[in-house]
């Protein structure tokens, strides 16, 4: 995601010199922060702004408070990079991925390989150990939240290189050659981790059946609600 541990230096009204705030920030937070410092009412900002004001977190850091003040954002803290970045010699320096952050947790989805990893950034800042095994509920929840966020903002999804080693025998539009189109797998954030006979939400329906019926492959409850709504 282009430097998640790169520090941001801020000088502004009420900022205590040499204070440090350990909350993650993004460019989406700059407008609400400047608006807050300028005395604006947050309710006057457009409703579709994703970021939040950093001012409360910065002020808490300056007061040496032991309580971390999180940045309140109306949206998710998401990094989405659906493209490749090539070096001058044509090598792929950056590959399609998405990530979502929630407190100490970070979930990363790699579209080319199908890997979906969960990291505990408090104990593993280097992201060297996948914490999915002992935190399956956290992973599943963040997986659905990332999928829903990308769908809600109509995020552009990647087109994969079928020549990648993970895509043996694949073709354009179905890079992993599993019979399910890439556009649907990526829209549902299934990537290559799940095949047509898998059942991620455990509702008794395979991904192939979910695709045919246009139902949710990740959340069994949403499918039950949809059926109940139709029956009512």
N, C-alpha and C positions, 0 to 999 in steps of 0.2 A: 504493500500500500504506500510505498514511496516515503518511508521515514517515520514510522509510528513513534519512535523514541527520539526524534529530533526536537530539541527544545524550542519553545516560542518565548521571545522576550517582549515584554509589554511595559510601556511607561504611560502613566495616565493619572487622572485625579484620584487621590486617596490610596495609591499603591505604595506600600511600605518598601523602601529600598532593601534589596537583598532578600526579599521574601520569596518563597517558593510554593507553587500550587501544583499538585501532582495529578490533576484531573486531565483526561484526554480532551483535546480541543481540535476543531476543524475550521476551515474557512467559512462554513455555514454559520458559525457562531459570531463572526465579526460584526455583521449588521446589527443583530440584537444587542450586542455589547456596546457598540458606539451609540446606539439609540438610547440605551439605558443611561450611559454617562451623560448624554446630552439632555437628560431629564424627560425623555419621552415615555409615554404610557405604553406598555407592552401590548395592550388591547388594541392600540391603533395600528399595529403592524399587520401586514397581510396575513390571512389565516393559513396560508400554505407554506410558511417559512419553516424549515426543518430545524434550524439551530436555536440555541438559547443563549441568554446573557451569561457571560463569564464573571460578571461583577461580584455576585454573592460569594463565589468560590475564591476569587482573588482576595476579597476583603477578609474572608475567614482565614486564609493563609497568612495575611498580614498581621492579623490579631493573635497569631500563634495558637489558634484554637486547635485542640486535639481532635475535634470532630471534623472529618472531611465533609465539605459541602459539595454535593454533586451539582453538575450543570443540568438544569431542568430544560429539557428539550421536548417539544410536542411530537417530534418524530424520532426515529431510530438513529443510532450512530452507526452508519453503514459506509463501507468503502466498496465501490463496485468498479471493476476494471475489466470490461468485456473484450479487450483487444490484445493484440500482440505488440510488443515494442521491439524493433530490430536494431542491432548494432550496425556499424558501418560495413562489417563483413557479412551481414545477412543473418547472423545468429540471433536466435530469439532470446532477448534479455528479460522480457516480461511476458507472462502468459495469463490467459483469462482466469480471473478469480473474483470472488466476493467475500466480504467479511462483515460480521456484526459484533458489536461490543456491548456488554452489559455488566457494569461493575468490574469485577476481576476476570470475567469470562470473555473469551474471544472465540468465535466459531468461524472457520475458514472453509470455503468450498472452492476446490480446484476443478475447473470444467474439463480440462484435457484428460486428467488421470481419473477423475471421479472421486478423488479423496475428499472427505469432509472431516476436519479435525477440530477438536475442542481443546483450548489451552487455558490454564489458570495463570494469569499474568502476575498475580501476587507472588506465587512460589516458583514460577517458571517464565521469567521475562524473556528468555532466549527462545521460547516456544519449541523446546526440544523434546517434550513428552506429551503425547496425545492423552488427554484426561477423559476421553469418551467412555472408556470401560466402566469406571466407577461413578460416572455422572451422566448416565444415559438420559435421565429426565431433563436435565439442563440442556443437553445436546439436542434432544428432540424439540424442546420448546424454542430454542434459538433457531433451529433449522426451519421451523414453520414461520417464525417471525421474519427471518431473512427472506424466505420465499414470498410471504405476503407483502412485505415492504417493496420488493422489486416489482411485484405485479401491480401494486397500487400506484407506483410512480411511472409505470410503463417503461421500465428500464430496458435499454437495448441489450440483447443477449448475444453471445459470441457465435461466430461461425468457425467450426473447428477444422483443423488440418487433418484430413483422413490419413495422411502419411505418418502421423505420430505413432510411436510404438504402442501406445495404449489403444490404438484404433485399428488393430490388425484386421484386414479384410473389410474395413469400413469404406463408406462412400459418402459423397457430399449429401448433407441432410440427414445422414444416419451414420455418424462417424464411428460409433461402436458396433454397428452392424447387428443390432439386437431386435430390429423390426419396429422399434418405437422411434418416431421422428425426433430429431434433436430439439426442435423448437418446443415440443411438448415436455420433453424431459427437463430442459433448462427452465421452462416456465414454472414447472413444479419443483425445481431445484433437486432433481433426482440424480443428475449427472450420470456417470458410469458406475456408480456404486450399486445401483439397483437394476436388475434386468426385468424383462416382461413377466416372469413368473414369480417375482418377489412381491411381498406384501408388507411394505414398511409400516403401515398403520395397524396391521393385525386385524383387519375387519373381515377376513375371509375372501377378499377379492384381490386378484393379482393386479399388477400394474397394467397388464394388457386389458383386463376387464375394466379397470378404472378409466383407461384411455378410451375404450369403446363406449362406455356409458357417460363419459364426461363428468366423472365424480372425482373427489379429492383423494389422491393416493397417500397423503400424509396425515390426515386427520379423520379418523373414523367417526368421531362425534359430529363433525360438520355434515357428513353424509347422512347420519341418522336424523339430524335436525332437518335436512332437506326433505327426507322421506316423510317425516312427521308433518312438515308444512304442507306438502302435497296432499297427504291424507286428510288434513283438517279442511 
